[in-house]
Structure formats: structure tokens, C-alpha cells
Amino acid sequence: MKTYAGYINLKAINGVIFPSYAQNQMNKDFIVNKLKGQFYLATNENTYGSNNIVLISLLKEKSIKGVVMLSVFSLPNNFNDRKNIYKICLDNKKEIHFNFEQL
């Protein structure tokens, strides 16, 4: 069974900030029911600064197959930062799934 980490980011998505407990439950449901995988609990991304330390560390984590987050809007706003996330994902052969978009 593949293991996926839930990624929690507290920045607004379409003007709504989803609480971490709600994001955690939605990500877990997506992993278990949609991906038929095992849930790996992740910590929250810090909301200050423009770093994505938690996301980057998850994408480098060898014990998981990929990361599930609420939306593509959970990714960094800056194009170069997003491009770096995609590169890390590809380099580490990880999957990224987006709950709201069902991607």
C-alpha cells in the first residue's frame, strides 16, 4: 500500500482559510478513499515568510509516495517557487494530488 502525506497550508484559498483540522480530515479522506493509500500525518506549513520548508521536506521524504493538499492554490504564488517545487517533485519521483480539483 502506498503512503501519502497530507500537506496543510493555512493561506487563503479563494478568500477562505480552512482550519488545519479540516484540511487534515479532507486530505486523509482523499488518501484513504480516492487513492486507496495509507495516510502519513504532516505538520502545518508556517504562514509567515515565503518559504515552503514542510512541502519541500515532504517531497524529499523517502518513505512516502506523494503529497496531497487541498488545492493547486496551496502551492506558492511565485512562479519560480512553484517551478522549484515541481522540479523537486520530479527529481524525487513523487506524486502531488489536489483534493478540490480531483487531480
C-alpha positions as a Markdown table, in Angstrom:
| # | Residue | x | y | z |
|---|---|---|---|---|
| 1 | Met | 0.0 | 0.0 | 0.0 |
| 2 | Lys | 1.3 | 3.4 | -1.0 |
| 3 | Thr | 1.8 | 6.1 | 1.7 |
| 4 | Tyr | 0.8 | 9.7 | 1.1 |
| 5 | Ala | 1.4 | 12.7 | 3.3 |
| 6 | Gly | -1.3 | 15.3 | 3.9 |
| 7 | Tyr | 0.1 | 18.9 | 3.4 |
| 8 | Ile | -1.5 | 21.6 | 5.4 |
| 9 | Asn | -1.1 | 25.3 | 4.4 |
| 10 | Leu | -3.0 | 28.0 | 6.2 |
| 11 | Lys | -3.0 | 30.6 | 3.5 |
| 12 | Ala | -6.4 | 31.6 | 2.0 |
| 13 | Ile | -7.9 | 29.6 | -0.9 |
| 14 | Asn | -10.3 | 31.9 | -2.8 |
| 15 | Gly | -10.5 | 34.1 | 0.3 |
| 16 | Val | -11.2 | 31.2 | 2.7 |
| 17 | Ile | -8.8 | 29.9 | 5.3 |
| 18 | Phe | -9.5 | 26.3 | 6.0 |
| 19 | Pro | -8.6 | 25.3 | 9.6 |
| 20 | Ser | -5.8 | 22.7 | 9.9 |
| 21 | Tyr | -8.1 | 20.1 | 11.4 |
| 22 | Ala | -10.5 | 20.4 | 8.4 |
| 23 | Gln | -7.6 | 20.2 | 5.9 |
| 24 | Asn | -6.2 | 17.2 | 7.8 |
| 25 | Gln | -9.5 | 15.3 | 7.6 |
| 26 | Met | -10.1 | 16.2 | 4.0 |
| 27 | Asn | -6.6 | 15.1 | 3.0 |
| 28 | Lys | -7.0 | 11.9 | 5.0 |
| 29 | Asp | -10.3 | 11.1 | 3.3 |
| 30 | Phe | -8.8 | 11.7 | -0.1 |
| 31 | Ile | -5.8 | 9.5 | 0.5 |
| 32 | Val | -7.8 | 6.6 | 2.1 |
| 33 | Asn | -10.9 | 6.7 | -0.2 |
| 34 | Lys | -9.7 | 8.0 | -3.5 |
| 35 | Leu | -6.0 | 6.9 | -3.7 |
| 36 | Lys | -6.6 | 3.8 | -1.5 |
| 37 | Gly | -3.4 | 4.7 | 0.3 |
| 38 | Gln | -2.1 | 5.0 | 3.8 |
| 39 | Phe | -2.2 | 8.4 | 5.5 |
| 40 | Tyr | 1.0 | 10.0 | 6.8 |
| 41 | Leu | 0.3 | 12.9 | 9.1 |
| 42 | Ala | 2.3 | 16.0 | 8.2 |
| 43 | Thr | 2.8 | 19.2 | 10.1 |
| 44 | Asn | 1.5 | 22.6 | 9.2 |
| 45 | Glu | 3.4 | 24.9 | 6.9 |
| 46 | Asn | 4.3 | 28.1 | 8.6 |
| 47 | Thr | 2.2 | 31.0 | 7.3 |
| 48 | Tyr | 4.9 | 33.7 | 7.7 |
| 49 | Gly | 7.6 | 34.2 | 5.1 |
| 50 | Ser | 7.7 | 32.8 | 1.6 |
| 51 | Asn | 9.4 | 29.5 | 2.4 |
| 52 | Asn | 7.9 | 26.1 | 1.8 |
| 53 | Ile | 10.0 | 24.1 | 4.2 |
| 54 | Val | 7.4 | 21.5 | 5.1 |
| 55 | Leu | 6.4 | 20.9 | 1.5 |
| 56 | Ile | 10.0 | 20.5 | 0.3 |
| 57 | Ser | 10.9 | 18.2 | 3.1 |
| 58 | Leu | 7.8 | 16.0 | 2.4 |
| 59 | Leu | 8.8 | 15.8 | -1.3 |
| 60 | Lys | 12.2 | 14.6 | -0.3 |
| 61 | Glu | 10.9 | 12.1 | 2.3 |
| 62 | Lys | 11.8 | 8.6 | 1.1 |
| 63 | Ser | 9.1 | 6.7 | 3.0 |
| 64 | Ile | 6.1 | 8.4 | 1.1 |
| 65 | Lys | 4.9 | 8.1 | -2.5 |
| 66 | Gly | 3.5 | 11.6 | -2.7 |
| 67 | Val | 1.7 | 14.6 | -1.1 |
| 68 | Val | -2.0 | 15.5 | -1.0 |
| 69 | Met | -3.1 | 19.1 | -0.5 |
| 70 | Leu | -6.4 | 20.9 | -0.7 |
| 71 | Ser | -5.9 | 22.8 | -3.9 |
| 72 | Val | -3.4 | 23.9 | -6.5 |
| 73 | Phe | -3.8 | 27.3 | -4.8 |
| 74 | Ser | -1.9 | 25.8 | -1.8 |
| 75 | Leu | 1.2 | 25.9 | -3.9 |
| 76 | Pro | 3.4 | 29.0 | -3.8 |
| 77 | Asn | 2.1 | 32.1 | -5.7 |
| 78 | Asn | 5.6 | 32.9 | -7.2 |
| 79 | Phe | 6.2 | 31.1 | -10.5 |
| 80 | Asn | 9.8 | 30.3 | -9.8 |
| 81 | Asp | 9.0 | 28.9 | -6.4 |
| 82 | Arg | 6.3 | 26.6 | -8.0 |
| 83 | Lys | 8.7 | 25.6 | -10.6 |
| 84 | Asn | 11.2 | 24.6 | -7.9 |
| 85 | Ile | 8.5 | 22.5 | -6.2 |
| 86 | Tyr | 7.8 | 20.7 | -9.5 |
| 87 | Lys | 11.5 | 20.1 | -10.0 |
| 88 | Ile | 11.9 | 18.6 | -6.5 |
| 89 | Cys | 8.8 | 16.5 | -7.1 |
| 90 | Leu | 10.1 | 15.1 | -10.4 |
| 91 | Asp | 13.7 | 14.6 | -9.1 |
| 92 | Asn | 12.3 | 12.6 | -6.2 |
| 93 | Lys | 9.7 | 10.7 | -8.2 |
| 94 | Lys | 6.8 | 12.0 | -6.0 |
| 95 | Glu | 3.2 | 12.5 | -6.8 |
| 96 | Ile | 1.2 | 15.7 | -5.9 |
| 97 | His | -2.5 | 15.4 | -5.6 |
| 98 | Phe | -5.0 | 18.3 | -5.3 |
| 99 | Asn | -8.2 | 17.4 | -3.3 |
| 100 | Phe | -10.6 | 20.2 | -4.6 |
| 101 | Glu | -9.6 | 19.8 | -8.2 |
| 102 | Gln | -9.5 | 16.0 | -8.0 |
| 103 | Leu | -6.1 | 15.9 | -9.8 |
